[in-house]
Amino acid sequence: MGARQLLFTNRRLPEAAQPEALALPQQPNYALEQGQSSYGLGGKAQNRLFDEQTLMMSDVVLTAMGYLGKPYSYGKSSMEGGFDCSGFVLSLYERSVGLRLPRRAVEQAHATTKISKSELKPGDLVFFNTMRRQYSHVGIYIGEGRFIHSPRAGSRIRVESMEKAYWQSRFNGARRVVVADAGRLPGAR
């Protein structure tokens, strides 16, 4: 069974969610069922065709940007207590698209679909070896070679470039959360 196709019009993120240093691509806004007329949108509106997967991942990225500056807190996954890296991903997917992922980064890696770095799309998960073991850190790809994550104790959720030497040397791979498989994710709480 194929995904229902939706048509979107682009809009910019609210100023509060778009720091000048972060040039995010425009995100989808208005949905029309395929086959409905988009005439009358006119002006500078650029229409693109997306499936439900893309819509949900756009929600993930938009929600993630609202967490910028929240504190890191080991073992936590809440607005009140802060987030560690996997707690941030878990909370974000649950709040934005209602999907429950496993708690630990390594479990999130095994519960999602492996993709190549060249296939990365906003909303995909990126994994790093930061503690001398595979999949010890996770972030969410937001596009243009950048990801948002909760890095370590004493820091806050932030956006970083995957092109920095530190992240390049520790990159473990990319994974996609496939919405169609959401109810069957192993290890989900």
SVG drawing of the C-alpha trace seen along z (x, -y; Angstrom):
<svg xmlns="http://www.w3.org/2000/svg" viewBox="-9 -37 48 43">
<polyline fill="none" stroke="black" stroke-width="0.4" points="0.0,0.0 1.6,-3.3 1.8,-6.4 -0.9,-9.1 0.6,-12.0 0.2,-15.5 1.1,-18.9 2.7,-21.6 3.6,-25.3 6.9,-26.5 7.1,-28.9 10.0,-30.1 10.5,-29.1 9.4,-31.7 12.2,-34.1 12.6,-32.7 13.4,-29.2 15.7,-30.5 19.0,-31.9 20.9,-33.9 23.8,-31.4 21.5,-28.6 20.3,-28.8 17.6,-26.1 15.9,-25.4 12.2,-26.5 9.8,-24.0 6.4,-22.7 3.3,-24.4 0.0,-23.9 -1.3,-20.5 -3.7,-19.9 -4.9,-16.5 -3.2,-15.4 -5.5,-16.4 -6.8,-19.6 -5.9,-22.8 -3.0,-24.8 -3.9,-27.7 -4.4,-30.9 -1.5,-30.3 0.5,-32.3 3.2,-34.8 6.4,-33.3 4.8,-30.1 6.7,-27.1 4.8,-23.9 6.4,-20.5 5.1,-17.0 5.7,-15.2 4.6,-12.0 3.5,-11.5 7.0,-10.4 8.4,-13.8 5.6,-15.7 6.3,-13.9 10.0,-14.4 9.4,-18.1 7.4,-18.2 10.3,-16.5 12.8,-19.2 10.5,-22.1 9.8,-20.7 13.6,-20.1 14.4,-23.7 12.1,-24.7 14.4,-22.8 17.5,-24.8 19.2,-25.9 17.6,-23.3 20.1,-21.7 21.8,-18.3 21.0,-16.0 22.3,-12.4 19.5,-9.8 16.8,-12.4 14.2,-12.9 11.9,-15.7 11.5,-19.5 11.6,-19.9 14.7,-17.7 16.6,-18.2 17.8,-15.7 20.7,-13.4 21.2,-12.6 18.9,-9.6 16.3,-11.1 16.2,-14.2 15.5,-12.0 13.0,-9.8 11.1,-12.9 11.2,-14.7 9.7,-11.9 7.1,-11.2 6.0,-14.9 6.2,-15.8 4.8,-12.7 3.5,-10.5 6.2,-7.8 7.9,-6.0 11.4,-5.0 13.7,-2.8 15.4,-4.7 19.2,-4.2 21.1,-5.4 22.3,-1.9 18.7,-0.6 17.5,-3.5 20.1,-2.5 19.0,1.1 15.3,0.2 15.7,-2.1 16.5,-1.6 20.2,-2.0 20.8,-4.6 24.0,-6.1 25.2,-9.5 24.3,-10.7 20.7,-9.7 20.3,-11.9 17.1,-13.9 15.9,-16.2 14.5,-14.1 16.9,-11.2 19.1,-10.0 22.8,-10.4 25.0,-8.3 28.5,-8.8 31.1,-6.9 31.9,-9.4 32.6,-6.9 34.7,-4.2 31.7,-2.2 29.4,-2.3 26.2,-4.3 27.1,-6.0 25.7,-9.4 22.7,-10.3 21.4,-13.5 18.8,-14.5 19.8,-15.6 18.2,-19.0 19.7,-19.4 22.6,-21.1 25.2,-19.0 23.9,-20.0 22.4,-18.2 20.7,-19.1 21.6,-17.2 22.1,-17.3 25.9,-16.9 27.2,-16.4 27.0,-17.4 27.3,-21.1 26.1,-21.9 22.8,-22.7 20.9,-21.4 22.5,-23.0 23.1,-22.7 26.5,-21.6 28.0,-20.9 28.7,-17.2 31.7,-18.5 33.7,-19.4 36.7,-17.1 35.4,-15.9 32.1,-14.6 33.6,-13.4 36.0,-11.1 33.3,-9.7 30.5,-9.3 28.9,-5.8 26.2,-6.0 22.7,-7.3 19.3,-5.7 15.8,-6.5 12.7,-6.2 10.2,-4.7 6.8,-5.8 5.1,-2.8 7.1,-0.5 6.4,-2.7 4.1,-0.2 6.7,2.5 9.9,0.8 11.7,3.3 12.6,2.1 10.1,-0.7 8.6,-1.5"/>
</svg>
